[in-house]
């Protein structure tokens, strides 16, 4: 049977983390170890204050604590991989919850295909999500699976590299061959790795049958900060992003979301959609040109302050 570990960077985990661990324990393909790289021990201890039986109930969970200053999207995940000796590993975030007991099985089935380096799951909007968030999830994570390769670059452009470590399974042998995740990055470690895999001739499998609940109702300020970091990562890796601009895909999403709201008789939500999209684009634009900004402004605009220190 395949040996698979799950690696979870955690920061201020909440009840969803406990649900995630519980559902990982009941997968159709058993998880060997769950490796948690937690940022700031006090937040983890606070979550488990009333759950003294956590380690007793989940003996396959390994928790390593780091400081916020040590965290990096690429380096921290590489550290988790180094603690694993499994043939396959699944990257997850602490707020992603498997929708059923077959998530691991579905992802591994894709990795068994020849030349597939990584398989990522479908993200479903969670309870309480806005209509815009629900539509955005369906736009980015449709109901049909696909395997993207170098041959798709002409038609799919940057979406060929799209991949999400919210829930993604990796072939360890290929991962090591390609050198793992980029060592220091503010964002997009998953897409940067996927681009490297595609250029090396491997496939990126989108696995719609593997499902997790994961969504956010970000406000305008949060969207600005998040997209600023997105723009920074793209500016820092022109070898991946320069040839395939993402702006047209963003415009298409806004137009289709507005049409969706009209069809549902939710026209009153369209002005806020436009306002929020403006904040996203401004953040992205400032991020793409961060080198022209004063250092203090860059830190203020970023959601990841520690990255700049």
Backbone as CSV, one residue per row, in Angstrom:
resi,resn,N_x,N_y,N_z,CA_x,CA_y,CA_z,C_x,C_y,C_z
1,UNK,0.843,-1.197,0.000,0.000,0.000,0.000,0.876,1.245,0.000
2,UNK,0.394,2.310,-0.669,1.144,3.552,-0.729,1.358,4.143,0.661
3,UNK,2.550,4.666,0.880,2.839,5.356,2.129,2.727,6.845,1.865
4,UNK,1.814,7.505,2.577,1.564,8.923,2.336,1.517,9.679,3.659
5,UNK,2.201,10.808,3.710,2.149,11.710,4.853,1.388,12.971,4.459
6,UNK,0.826,13.647,5.438,0.183,14.944,5.224,0.977,15.985,5.993
7,UNK,1.316,17.088,5.324,2.126,18.149,5.917,1.287,19.423,5.984
8,UNK,1.193,19.991,7.188,0.294,21.131,7.407,1.041,22.269,8.102
9,UNK,1.362,23.352,7.395,1.820,24.555,8.100,0.618,25.165,8.819
10,UNK,0.777,25.522,10.079,-0.339,26.043,10.861,0.034,27.371,11.510
11,UNK,-0.945,28.263,11.582,-0.770,29.540,12.278,-2.118,29.964,12.838
12,UNK,-2.193,30.091,14.130,-3.447,30.411,14.813,-4.576,29.464,14.389
13,UNK,-4.362,28.155,14.480,-5.388,27.197,14.046,-6.648,27.309,14.910
14,UNK,-7.807,27.049,14.283,-9.067,27.087,15.022,-9.748,25.725,14.947
15,UNK,-11.042,25.686,15.195,-11.774,24.415,15.246,-11.683,23.632,13.949
16,UNK,-11.468,24.336,12.819,-11.364,23.637,11.534,-10.146,22.724,11.504
17,UNK,-9.097,23.113,12.185,-7.900,22.275,12.252,-8.203,20.944,12.931
18,UNK,-8.940,20.975,14.016,-9.298,19.741,14.723,-10.192,18.859,13.860
19,UNK,-11.120,19.485,13.109,-11.970,18.722,12.187,-11.136,18.115,11.068
20,UNK,-10.158,18.875,10.576,-9.243,18.384,9.543,-8.504,17.137,10.021
21,UNK,-7.922,17.199,11.201,-7.181,16.053,11.735,-8.103,14.840,11.875
22,UNK,-9.290,15.062,12.403,-10.240,13.968,12.598,-10.609,13.311,11.271
23,UNK,-10.835,14.105,10.246,-11.225,13.535,8.946,-10.059,12.861,8.239
24,UNK,-8.858,13.327,8.487,-7.689,12.647,7.925,-7.527,11.257,8.532
25,UNK,-7.985,11.083,9.750,-7.872,9.797,10.431,-8.841,8.753,9.862
26,UNK,-9.797,9.171,9.050,-10.811,8.248,8.550,-10.806,8.142,7.027
27,UNK,-9.664,8.403,6.414,-9.570,8.309,4.962,-9.511,6.848,4.507
28,UNK,-10.013,6.592,3.299,-10.031,5.230,2.757,-8.620,4.694,2.553
29,UNK,-7.682,5.579,2.242,-6.258,5.231,2.223,-5.645,5.838,3.477
30,UNK,-5.172,5.012,4.411,-4.681,5.537,5.694,-3.500,6.491,5.525
31,UNK,-3.510,7.539,6.330,-2.396,8.482,6.359,-1.353,7.963,7.334
32,UNK,-0.096,7.904,6.894,0.980,7.402,7.741,1.250,8.358,8.904
33,UNK,1.642,9.579,8.572,1.891,10.590,9.609,1.329,11.933,9.168
34,UNK,0.902,12.719,10.140,0.465,14.092,9.910,1.514,14.997,10.557
35,UNK,2.236,15.718,9.719,3.343,16.553,10.184,2.885,18.008,10.184
36,UNK,2.821,18.588,11.371,2.360,19.965,11.526,3.548,20.864,11.836
37,UNK,3.788,21.856,10.987,4.805,22.872,11.256,4.051,24.110,11.722
38,UNK,4.023,24.319,13.019,3.199,25.367,13.608,4.013,26.627,13.914
39,UNK,3.456,27.760,13.506,4.088,29.046,13.784,3.546,29.626,15.089
40,UNK,4.424,29.841,16.046,4.125,30.374,17.378,3.348,29.363,18.236
41,UNK,4.071,28.730,19.144,3.517,27.649,19.965,2.333,28.097,20.813
42,UNK,2.325,29.345,21.252,1.254,29.804,22.157,-0.127,29.672,21.525
43,UNK,-0.211,29.868,20.200,-1.513,29.771,19.550,-1.976,28.321,19.451
44,UNK,-1.034,27.433,19.238,-1.374,26.010,19.180,-1.789,25.508,20.557
45,UNK,-1.042,25.903,21.569,-1.380,25.500,22.935,-2.740,26.033,23.354
46,UNK,-3.073,27.237,22.889,-4.368,27.832,23.220,-5.504,27.001,22.630
47,UNK,-5.328,26.515,21.401,-6.359,25.693,20.767,-6.577,24.402,21.535
48,UNK,-5.489,23.814,22.030,-5.575,22.501,22.678,-5.754,22.586,24.190
49,UNK,-5.980,23.789,24.689,-6.099,23.964,26.139,-7.184,23.075,26.734
50,UNK,-8.294,22.952,26.014,-9.409,22.138,26.508,-9.440,20.758,25.829
51,UNK,-8.363,20.437,25.111,-8.316,19.152,24.412,-7.054,18.403,24.837
52,UNK,-7.000,18.025,26.087,-5.801,17.393,26.645,-5.537,16.007,26.071
53,UNK,-6.528,15.432,25.417,-6.370,14.083,24.871,-5.893,14.097,23.413
54,UNK,-5.505,15.257,22.900,-5.133,15.363,21.482,-4.002,14.401,21.128
55,UNK,-2.892,14.466,21.831,-1.752,13.605,21.508,-2.070,12.127,21.736
56,UNK,-2.892,11.848,22.702,-3.274,10.464,22.973,-4.154,9.912,21.851
57,UNK,-5.069,10.727,21.361,-6.002,10.284,20.317,-5.353,10.236,18.944
58,UNK,-4.362,11.117,18.716,-3.755,11.210,17.379,-2.244,11.001,17.502
59,UNK,-1.863,9.762,17.708,-0.454,9.467,17.956,0.406,9.567,16.705
60,UNK,-0.222,9.644,15.537,0.554,9.784,14.299,0.762,11.250,13.925
61,UNK,0.346,12.174,14.796,0.540,13.598,14.542,1.858,14.056,15.171
62,UNK,2.710,14.659,14.355,3.995,15.204,14.811,3.920,16.719,14.683
63,UNK,4.171,17.423,15.771,4.078,18.884,15.772,5.457,19.487,16.019
64,UNK,5.892,20.344,15.106,7.139,21.094,15.256,6.799,22.578,15.291
65,UNK,7.301,23.281,16.293,6.996,24.696,16.452,8.138,25.565,15.931
66,UNK,7.757,26.660,15.249,8.733,27.649,14.795,8.214,29.034,15.173
67,UNK,9.084,30.030,15.105,8.664,31.405,15.378,8.139,32.036,14.093
68,UNK,7.422,33.126,14.250,6.890,33.826,13.081,8.011,34.325,12.188
69,UNK,9.116,34.707,12.803,10.256,35.196,12.021,10.867,34.092,11.158
70,UNK,10.733,32.850,11.579,11.299,31.717,10.828,10.439,31.291,9.658
71,UNK,9.144,31.664,9.683,8.228,31.144,8.671,8.535,31.694,7.286
72,UNK,8.458,30.809,6.305,8.544,31.178,4.893,7.714,30.162,4.120
73,UNK,6.957,30.639,3.135,6.040,29.741,2.419,6.752,28.560,1.774
74,UNK,7.957,28.780,1.265,8.695,27.687,0.656,9.532,26.911,1.649
75,UNK,10.347,27.605,2.417,11.286,26.951,3.342,10.559,26.123,4.398
76,UNK,9.456,26.669,4.939,8.728,25.952,5.985,8.141,24.655,5.456
77,UNK,7.610,24.685,4.254,7.056,23.458,3.666,8.157,22.452,3.346
78,UNK,9.295,22.948,2.879,10.433,22.048,2.649,10.863,21.366,3.940
79,UNK,10.793,22.106,5.037,11.153,21.531,6.336,10.216,20.382,6.679
80,UNK,8.920,20.557,6.405,7.963,19.487,6.641,8.256,18.259,5.795
81,UNK,8.630,18.486,4.540,8.951,17.370,3.640,10.175,16.616,4.145
82,UNK,11.149,17.325,4.663,12.367,16.690,5.177,12.074,15.766,6.361
83,UNK,10.980,16.021,7.057,10.598,15.174,8.195,9.830,13.926,7.752
84,UNK,9.533,13.850,6.459,8.755,12.729,5.924,9.646,11.754,5.160
85,UNK,9.344,10.461,5.306,10.038,9.449,4.509,9.070,8.708,3.600
86,UNK,7.884,9.297,3.382,6.848,8.656,2.567,7.122,8.848,1.072
87,UNK,6.573,7.965,0.266,6.718,8.061,-1.187,5.898,9.209,-1.756
88,UNK,4.812,9.559,-1.057,3.942,10.652,-1.472,3.629,11.503,-0.249
89,UNK,3.432,12.778,-0.458,2.994,13.632,0.643,1.939,14.610,0.129
90,UNK,1.063,15.009,1.038,-0.004,15.947,0.710,0.197,17.211,1.521
91,UNK,0.291,18.341,0.829,0.340,19.635,1.480,-1.089,20.114,1.726
92,UNK,-1.357,20.596,2.957,-2.657,21.180,3.265,-2.457,22.424,4.123
93,UNK,-3.471,23.264,4.171,-3.475,24.383,5.109,-4.342,24.010,6.298
94,UNK,-4.184,24.726,7.403,-4.872,24.321,8.635,-6.366,24.617,8.638
95,UNK,-6.857,25.306,7.591,-8.285,25.629,7.522,-9.001,24.915,6.379
96,UNK,-8.350,23.916,5.801,-8.971,23.115,4.741,-9.486,21.813,5.345
97,UNK,-10.728,21.460,5.036,-11.351,20.285,5.643,-11.800,19.317,4.542
98,UNK,-11.314,18.073,4.549,-11.766,17.094,3.545,-13.280,16.960,3.537
99,UNK,-13.859,16.907,2.334,-15.311,16.822,2.201,-15.826,15.405,2.422
100,UNK,-14.926,14.399,2.268,-15.349,13.010,2.455,-14.133,12.166,2.825
101,UNK,-14.308,10.852,2.802,-13.241,9.930,3.205,-12.344,9.493,2.054
102,UNK,-12.528,10.078,0.864,-11.805,9.598,-0.324,-10.840,10.619,-0.902
103,UNK,-10.609,11.702,-0.195,-9.731,12.748,-0.705,-8.330,12.220,-0.996
104,UNK,-7.728,11.535,-0.036,-6.373,11.009,-0.208,-6.339,10.004,-1.355
105,UNK,-7.311,9.108,-1.397,-7.354,8.088,-2.442,-7.432,8.709,-3.827
106,UNK,-8.272,9.708,-3.996,-8.445,10.346,-5.306,-7.167,11.054,-5.747
107,UNK,-6.496,11.722,-4.831,-5.260,12.411,-5.179,-4.165,11.421,-5.566
108,UNK,-4.046,10.338,-4.816,-3.011,9.348,-5.124,-3.270,8.667,-6.459
109,UNK,-4.539,8.449,-6.791,-4.866,7.844,-8.087,-4.295,8.677,-9.234
110,UNK,-4.341,9.985,-9.090,-3.791,10.859,-10.135,-2.270,10.768,-10.187
111,UNK,-1.637,10.653,-9.028,-0.179,10.584,-9.001,0.349,9.275,-9.579
112,UNK,-0.495,8.275,-9.662,-0.067,7.000,-10.240,0.029,7.071,-11.757
113,UNK,-0.497,8.133,-12.347,-0.335,8.315,-13.787,1.129,8.625,-14.099
114,UNK,1.563,8.199,-15.256,2.938,8.484,-15.670,3.151,9.987,-15.785
115,UNK,4.263,10.445,-15.243,4.720,11.820,-15.423,3.842,12.887,-14.773
116,UNK,3.032,12.527,-13.779,2.275,13.525,-13.013,3.061,13.852,-11.744
117,UNK,3.436,15.119,-11.602,4.267,15.531,-10.472,3.440,15.914,-9.259
118,UNK,2.284,16.527,-9.500,1.465,17.024,-8.393,-0.011,16.959,-8.800
119,UNK,-0.855,16.636,-7.829,-2.308,16.601,-8.044,-2.959,17.456,-6.965
120,UNK,-3.774,18.428,-7.376,-4.398,19.292,-6.380,-5.912,19.135,-6.381
121,UNK,-6.512,19.424,-5.229,-7.917,19.115,-4.994,-8.844,20.262,-5.382
122,UNK,-10.114,19.922,-5.480,-11.153,20.926,-5.700,-11.498,21.594,-4.374
123,UNK,-11.617,22.910,-4.388,-11.982,23.655,-3.182,-13.448,24.082,-3.254
124,UNK,-14.212,23.695,-2.266,-15.621,24.041,-2.184,-15.814,25.154,-1.160
125,UNK,-16.731,26.043,-1.433,-17.022,27.119,-0.488,-17.652,26.544,0.770
126,UNK,-17.187,26.994,1.909,-17.708,26.507,3.176,-18.994,27.204,3.579
127,UNK,-19.556,26.747,4.672,-20.792,27.322,5.188,-20.575,28.794,5.550
128,UNK,-21.532,29.627,5.180,-21.432,31.053,5.472,-20.709,31.859,4.413
129,UNK,-20.300,31.221,3.320,-19.602,31.935,2.251,-20.559,32.845,1.491
130,UNK,-20.041,33.970,1.033,-20.836,34.880,0.214,-21.076,34.263,-1.156
131,UNK,-22.045,34.791,-1.872,-22.341,34.285,-3.218,-21.166,34.512,-4.153
132,UNK,-20.452,35.627,-3.957,-19.272,35.907,-4.777,-18.182,34.873,-4.511
133,UNK,-17.985,34.541,-3.238,-16.971,33.541,-2.894,-17.342,32.173,-3.459
134,UNK,-18.614,31.821,-3.387,-19.069,30.540,-3.945,-18.782,30.469,-5.443
135,UNK,-19.093,31.549,-6.151,-18.885,31.546,-7.601,-17.393,31.511,-7.938
136,UNK,-16.601,32.251,-7.159,-15.161,32.280,-7.394,-14.557,30.887,-7.227
137,UNK,-15.007,30.151,-6.215,-14.506,28.791,-6.009,-14.850,27.907,-7.207
138,UNK,-16.076,28.018,-7.698,-16.477,27.206,-8.847,-15.747,27.619,-10.119
139,UNK,-15.418,28.898,-10.226,-14.680,29.400,-11.387,-13.269,28.812,-11.407
140,UNK,-12.608,28.858,-10.264,-11.219,28.383,-10.182,-11.104,26.871,-10.022
141,UNK,-12.160,26.254,-9.483,-12.134,24.806,-9.221,-13.422,24.175,-9.756
142,UNK,-13.490,23.980,-11.072,-14.716,23.438,-11.695,-14.905,21.951,-11.398
143,UNK,-15.984,21.400,-11.912,-16.350,20.019,-11.610,-15.656,18.971,-12.457
144,UNK,-14.886,19.366,-13.450,-14.214,18.411,-14.333,-12.712,18.385,-14.062
145,UNK,-12.165,17.188,-13.966,-10.727,17.019,-13.746,-9.950,17.240,-15.040
146,UNK,-8.659,17.488,-14.906,-7.808,17.669,-16.084,-6.350,17.468,-15.688
147,UNK,-5.531,17.155,-16.670,-4.083,17.087,-16.472,-3.449,18.091,-17.421
148,UNK,-2.731,19.052,-16.859,-2.155,20.132,-17.658,-0.661,19.864,-17.891
149,UNK,-0.238,20.072,-19.124,1.157,19.838,-19.490,1.677,21.023,-20.304
150,UNK,2.909,20.908,-20.717,3.546,21.962,-21.515,2.772,22.250,-22.796
151,UNK,2.093,21.242,-23.303,1.330,21.413,-24.540,0.142,22.352,-24.364
152,UNK,-0.260,22.604,-23.134,-1.421,23.458,-22.872,-1.067,24.930,-22.696
153,UNK,0.205,25.273,-22.712,0.605,26.649,-22.452,0.013,27.636,-23.444
154,UNK,-0.069,27.228,-24.684,-0.579,28.149,-25.714,-2.049,28.488,-25.498
155,UNK,-2.827,27.525,-25.029,-4.264,27.763,-24.845,-4.614,28.197,-23.419
156,UNK,-3.966,27.621,-22.412,-4.308,27.924,-21.027,-3.462,29.047,-20.431
157,UNK,-2.306,29.303,-20.991,-1.448,30.335,-20.453,-1.051,30.042,-19.020
158,UNK,-1.189,31.053,-18.151,-0.734,30.928,-16.771,-1.536,29.882,-15.986
159,UNK,-2.746,29.568,-16.433,-3.554,28.569,-15.726,-2.945,27.176,-15.836
160,UNK,-2.014,26.995,-16.777,-1.298,25.722,-16.865,-0.549,25.444,-15.566
161,UNK,-0.028,26.515,-14.945,0.757,26.381,-13.722,-0.102,26.435,-12.466
162,UNK,-1.391,26.686,-12.623,-2.227,26.870,-11.438,-2.246,25.594,-10.600
163,UNK,-1.993,25.775,-9.312,-1.945,24.671,-8.368,-2.076,25.288,-6.985
164,UNK,-2.660,24.572,-6.043,-2.869,25.170,-4.724,-2.475,24.225,-3.606
165,UNK,-1.589,24.718,-2.734,-1.166,23.942,-1.570,-2.184,23.965,-0.440
166,UNK,-3.359,24.533,-0.693,-4.462,24.324,0.251,-4.698,22.827,0.389
167,UNK,-4.556,22.116,-0.734,-4.597,20.652,-0.717,-4.012,20.132,-2.021
168,UNK,-2.790,19.651,-1.957,-2.107,19.146,-3.149,-1.178,17.999,-2.775
169,UNK,-1.192,16.938,-3.580,-0.371,15.753,-3.336,0.823,15.732,-4.286
170,UNK,1.966,15.317,-3.768,3.219,15.351,-4.527,3.877,13.979,-4.577
171,UNK,4.457,13.683,-5.738,5.324,12.527,-5.898,6.689,12.905,-5.326
172,UNK,7.104,12.253,-4.255,8.319,12.654,-3.537,9.572,12.532,-4.414
173,UNK,9.631,11.484,-5.216,10.815,11.282,-6.055,10.977,12.436,-7.043
174,UNK,9.873,12.830,-7.692,9.933,13.952,-8.634,10.237,15.249,-7.883
175,UNK,9.618,15.420,-6.719,9.819,16.614,-5.910,11.298,16.802,-5.586
176,UNK,11.955,15.741,-5.160,13.377,15.828,-4.827,14.218,16.102,-6.072
177,UNK,13.846,15.471,-7.183,14.578,15.668,-8.433,14.535,17.131,-8.876
178,UNK,13.386,17.771,-8.667,13.207,19.165,-9.096,13.695,20.173,-8.057
179,UNK,14.169,19.689,-6.911,14.735,20.586,-5.913,13.748,21.167,-4.928
180,UNK,12.523,20.644,-4.896,11.535,21.090,-3.915,10.984,22.475,-4.190
181,UNK,10.387,23.062,-3.160,9.829,24.402,-3.287,10.947,25.449,-3.271
182,UNK,10.675,26.574,-3.900,11.626,27.682,-3.865,11.890,28.024,-2.403
183,UNK,13.148,28.308,-2.065,13.553,28.405,-0.663,13.015,29.641,0.044
184,UNK,12.828,30.730,-0.665,12.383,31.971,-0.021,11.393,32.670,-0.935
185,UNK,10.142,32.714,-0.523,9.123,33.368,-1.340,8.000,33.892,-0.460
186,UNK,7.405,34.969,-0.889,6.324,35.588,-0.127,4.980,34.931,-0.401
187,UNK,4.899,34.192,-1.528,3.612,33.656,-1.978,3.887,32.733,-3.167
188,UNK,2.904,31.954,-3.558,2.940,31.213,-4.827,3.988,30.114,-4.912
189,UNK,4.434,29.574,-3.776,5.414,28.487,-3.842,4.872,27.293,-4.623
190,UNK,3.544,27.099,-4.586,2.933,25.977,-5.297,2.968,26.169,-6.811
191,UNK,2.619,27.382,-7.280,2.640,27.640,-8.723,4.060,27.683,-9.275
192,UNK,4.997,28.190,-8.497,6.389,28.235,-8.949,6.923,26.810,-9.126
193,UNK,6.575,25.933,-8.178,6.968,24.532,-8.316,6.283,23.899,-9.525
194,UNK,4.982,24.167,-9.690,4.239,23.585,-10.814,4.834,24.017,-12.147
195,UNK,5.244,25.280,-12.230,5.857,25.771,-13.474,7.154,25.023,-13.768
196,UNK,7.928,24.794,-12.714,9.181,24.049,-12.862,8.904,22.621,-13.328
197,UNK,7.846,22.018,-12.787,7.489,20.654,-13.168,7.031,20.589,-14.622
198,UNK,6.220,21.561,-15.023,5.734,21.592,-16.412,6.898,21.752,-17.377
199,UNK,7.797,22.671,-17.073,8.949,22.894,-17.952,9.836,21.658,-18.042
200,UNK,9.823,20.823,-16.986,10.622,19.590,-16.983,9.897,18.434,-17.663
201,UNK,8.684,18.688,-18.142,7.957,17.660,-18.873,6.923,16.894,-18.077
202,UNK,6.656,17.320,-16.858,5.682,16.633,-16.014,4.299,17.282,-16.127
203,UNK,3.277,16.550,-15.660,1.920,17.035,-15.688,1.449,17.520,-14.329
204,UNK,0.496,18.461,-14.347,-0.151,18.960,-13.129,-1.610,18.516,-13.196
205,UNK,-2.028,17.680,-12.255,-3.370,17.097,-12.306,-4.324,17.858,-11.385
206,UNK,-5.382,18.402,-11.983,-6.460,18.959,-11.177,-7.462,17.843,-10.938
207,UNK,-7.722,17.534,-9.684,-8.518,16.364,-9.310,-9.826,16.812,-8.675
208,UNK,-10.857,16.946,-9.498,-12.144,17.457,-9.011,-12.825,16.496,-8.045
209,UNK,-12.485,15.194,-8.123,-13.104,14.204,-7.231,-12.543,14.276,-5.805
210,UNK,-11.376,14.891,-5.655,-10.800,15.109,-4.323,-11.248,16.489,-3.865
211,UNK,-12.039,16.531,-2.812,-12.698,17.790,-2.443,-12.390,18.195,-1.000
212,UNK,-12.163,19.494,-0.826,-12.006,20.062,0.515,-12.866,21.317,0.618
213,UNK,-13.339,21.566,1.817,-14.021,22.828,2.084,-12.970,23.858,2.473
214,UNK,-12.941,24.954,1.706,-11.969,26.006,2.002,-12.406,27.286,1.306
215,UNK,-12.654,28.318,2.084,-13.054,29.592,1.506,-12.857,30.708,2.525
216,UNK,-12.832,31.932,2.028,-12.661,33.104,2.889,-13.574,34.220,2.406
217,UNK,-14.134,34.963,3.336,-14.873,36.174,2.987,-13.988,37.380,3.305
218,UNK,-12.949,37.585,2.482,-12.021,38.677,2.713,-12.699,40.025,2.461
219,UNK,-12.375,41.029,3.279,-12.857,42.375,3.002,-11.897,43.058,2.025
220,UNK,-12.192,44.303,1.671,-11.385,44.999,0.660,-9.937,45.170,1.100
221,UNK,-9.735,45.528,2.349,-8.372,45.717,2.850,-7.580,44.422,2.795
222,UNK,-8.196,43.320,3.210,-7.522,42.021,3.188,-7.212,41.592,1.753
223,UNK,-8.138,41.866,0.827,-7.895,41.533,-0.579,-6.710,42.326,-1.117
224,UNK,-6.618,43.599,-0.721,-5.495,44.430,-1.176,-4.166,43.831,-0.718
225,UNK,-4.060,43.538,0.582,-2.802,43.000,1.119,-2.446,41.660,0.476
226,UNK,-3.430,40.797,0.326,-3.189,39.473,-0.248,-2.704,39.587,-1.693
227,UNK,-3.335,40.460,-2.456,-2.968,40.593,-3.866,-1.689,41.397,-4.053
228,UNK,-1.339,42.208,-3.069,-0.027,42.846,-3.108,1.059,41.777,-3.060
229,UNK,0.931,40.837,-2.142,1.912,39.752,-2.036,1.929,38.893,-3.299
230,UNK,0.758,38.692,-3.886,0.679,37.956,-5.149,1.476,38.673,-6.235
231,UNK,1.302,40.001,-6.321,2.044,40.777,-7.310,3.536,40.741,-7.072
232,UNK,3.938,40.790,-5.800,5.365,40.714,-5.464,5.960,39.398,-5.948
233,UNK,5.271,38.312,-5.669,5.798,37.000,-6.051,5.938,36.886,-7.567
234,UNK,4.998,37.468,-8.295,5.088,37.419,-9.755,6.221,38.291,-10.270
235,UNK,6.442,39.451,-9.622,7.547,40.313,-10.025,8.894,39.657,-9.754
236,UNK,8.962,38.874,-8.679,10.224,38.237,-8.298,10.529,36.987,-9.119
237,UNK,9.540,36.484,-9.834,9.742,35.271,-10.633,9.248,35.471,-12.066
238,UNK,9.916,36.377,-12.802,9.515,36.619,-14.191,9.683,35.399,-15.084
239,UNK,10.583,34.486,-14.666,10.773,33.267,-15.467,9.504,32.420,-15.512
240,UNK,8.604,32.630,-14.557,7.342,31.898,-14.511,6.196,32.737,-15.050
241,UNK,6.123,33.993,-14.607,4.906,34.777,-14.804,4.978,35.828,-15.912
242,UNK,6.165,36.239,-16.337,6.271,37.361,-17.278,5.612,37.058,-18.621
243,UNK,5.753,35.833,-19.083,5.247,35.494,-20.415,3.744,35.229,-20.443
244,UNK,3.134,35.090,-19.246,1.709,34.721,-19.193,0.967,35.636,-18.221
245,UNK,0.605,36.849,-18.662,-0.077,37.793,-17.771,-1.389,37.228,-17.242
246,UNK,-1.705,37.590,-15.983,-2.908,37.062,-15.333,-4.084,38.030,-15.366
247,UNK,-3.865,39.269,-15.835,-4.905,40.286,-15.750,-6.173,39.903,-16.502
248,UNK,-6.034,39.322,-17.689,-7.211,38.985,-18.504,-8.087,37.946,-17.808
249,UNK,-7.464,37.026,-17.088,-8.229,36.010,-16.363,-9.013,36.647,-15.223
250,UNK,-8.418,37.645,-14.572,-9.101,38.361,-13.498,-10.309,39.126,-14.013
251,UNK,-10.152,39.771,-15.168,-11.272,40.510,-15.774,-12.405,39.560,-16.133
252,UNK,-12.057,38.405,-16.660,-13.078,37.419,-17.030,-13.856,36.948,-15.806
253,UNK,-13.145,36.758,-14.699,-13.809,36.335,-13.463,-14.798,37.394,-12.986
254,UNK,-14.399,38.667,-13.010,-15.285,39.738,-12.555,-16.530,39.813,-13.434
255,UNK,-16.354,39.746,-14.737,-17.491,39.821,-15.654,-18.462,38.665,-15.449
256,UNK,-17.916,37.471,-15.324,-18.788,36.308,-15.167,-19.472,36.310,-13.798
257,UNK,-18.781,36.794,-12.767,-19.393,36.867,-11.443,-20.535,37.871,-11.439
258,UNK,-20.341,39.006,-12.091,-21.404,40.009,-12.185,-22.616,39.438,-12.911
259,UNK,-22.374,38.695,-13.987,-23.476,38.052,-14.710,-24.202,37.044,-13.840
260,UNK,-23.455,36.317,-13.033,-24.051,35.342,-12.113,-24.945,36.036,-11.089
261,UNK,-24.490,37.158,-10.552,-25.285,37.897,-9.575,-26.562,38.445,-10.203
262,UNK,-26.456,38.898,-11.445,-27.655,39.385,-12.144,-28.679,38.276,-12.320
263,UNK,-28.195,37.103,-12.690,-29.113,35.971,-12.910,-29.826,35.561,-11.616
264,UNK,-29.174,35.776,-10.487,-29.763,35.410,-9.194,-30.556,36.571,-8.574
265,UNK,-30.696,37.650,-9.347,-31.402,38.832,-8.822,-30.682,39.449,-7.619
266,UNK,-29.360,39.391,-7.656,-28.544,39.954,-6.575,-27.743,41.154,-7.094
267,UNK,-28.400,41.985,-7.895,-27.715,43.121,-8.516,-27.117,44.088,-7.494
268,UNK,-27.702,44.152,-6.312,-27.193,45.073,-5.299,-25.793,44.699,-4.819
269,UNK,-25.383,43.470,-5.079,-24.050,43.052,-4.677,-22.974,43.405,-5.707
270,UNK,-23.406,43.803,-6.901,-22.446,44.079,-7.978,-21.539,45.273,-7.667
271,UNK,-22.059,46.384,-7.119,-21.142,47.496,-6.790,-20.031,47.084,-5.828
272,UNK,-20.371,46.263,-4.828,-19.329,45.822,-3.897,-18.341,44.891,-4.593
273,UNK,-18.837,44.058,-5.510,-17.947,43.193,-6.299,-16.939,44.040,-7.059
274,UNK,-17.415,45.122,-7.678,-16.526,45.999,-8.450,-15.534,46.696,-7.528
275,UNK,-16.020,47.167,-6.366,-15.137,47.828,-5.404,-14.055,46.866,-4.914
276,UNK,-14.456,45.666,-4.545,-13.511,44.663,-4.058,-12.503,44.288,-5.142
277,UNK,-12.977,44.162,-6.362,-12.088,43.829,-7.482,-11.084,44.946,-7.723
278,UNK,-11.520,46.198,-7.511,-10.598,47.321,-7.637,-9.486,47.263,-6.610
279,UNK,-9.824,46.909,-5.377,-8.813,46.769,-4.332,-7.849,45.630,-4.671
280,UNK,-8.390,44.529,-5.195,-7.542,43.403,-5.578,-6.553,43.823,-6.661
281,UNK,-7.065,44.540,-7.659,-6.193,44.937,-8.773,-5.158,45.962,-8.323
282,UNK,-5.569,46.923,-7.483,-4.609,47.906,-6.982,-3.501,47.227,-6.185
283,UNK,-3.893,46.281,-5.307,-2.885,45.557,-4.544,-1.923,44.816,-5.453
284,UNK,-2.478,44.129,-6.436,-1.660,43.378,-7.397,-0.714,44.305,-8.154
285,UNK,-1.238,45.453,-8.608,-0.439,46.393,-9.396,0.707,46.971,-8.565
286,UNK,0.412,47.375,-7.328,1.470,47.874,-6.448,2.503,46.781,-6.181
287,UNK,2.038,45.541,-6.007,2.958,44.443,-5.765,3.883,44.186,-6.938
288,UNK,3.340,44.263,-8.145,4.167,44.051,-9.338,5.258,45.107,-9.453
289,UNK,5.029,46.297,-8.865,5.999,47.399,-8.956,6.545,47.765,-7.575
290,UNK,6.631,46.771,-6.699,7.047,47.042,-5.323,8.451,47.640,-5.224
291,UNK,9.308,47.335,-6.195,10.690,47.812,-6.139,10.794,49.328,-6.284
292,UNK,9.727,49.935,-6.806,9.720,51.387,-6.968,9.172,52.100,-5.731
293,UNK,8.740,51.341,-4.734,8.116,51.912,-3.547,9.101,51.986,-2.386
294,UNK,8.927,52.960,-1.491,9.765,53.007,-0.276,9.553,51.759,0.575
295,UNK,10.589,51.351,1.294,10.539,50.121,2.076,9.404,50.096,3.078
296,UNK,9.163,51.217,3.770,8.097,51.265,4.771,6.727,51.084,4.134
297,UNK,6.562,51.606,2.926,5.285,51.461,2.215,5.078,50.001,1.819
298,UNK,6.144,49.360,1.381,6.059,47.946,0.987,5.600,47.099,2.174
299,UNK,6.223,47.316,3.327,5.855,46.549,4.523,4.407,46.814,4.905
300,UNK,3.979,48.061,4.818,2.608,48.412,5.174,1.596,47.757,4.249
301,UNK,1.945,47.619,2.992,1.015,47.057,2.009,0.969,45.537,2.043
302,UNK,2.007,44.913,2.562,2.107,43.455,2.544,1.335,42.826,3.699
303,UNK,0.797,41.637,3.457,0.151,40.885,4.538,1.165,40.041,5.303
304,UNK,2.365,39.929,4.755,3.419,39.106,5.376,4.567,40.018,5.795
305,UNK,4.400,40.699,6.933,5.377,41.681,7.382,6.746,41.061,7.636
306,UNK,6.744,39.857,8.198,8.000,39.215,8.577,8.896,38.924,7.365
307,UNK,8.295,38.764,6.198,9.068,38.463,4.997,10.097,39.553,4.722
308,UNK,9.767,40.798,5.055,10.612,41.931,4.699,11.632,42.271,5.784
309,UNK,11.613,41.555,6.900,12.509,41.901,7.996,13.703,40.974,8.027
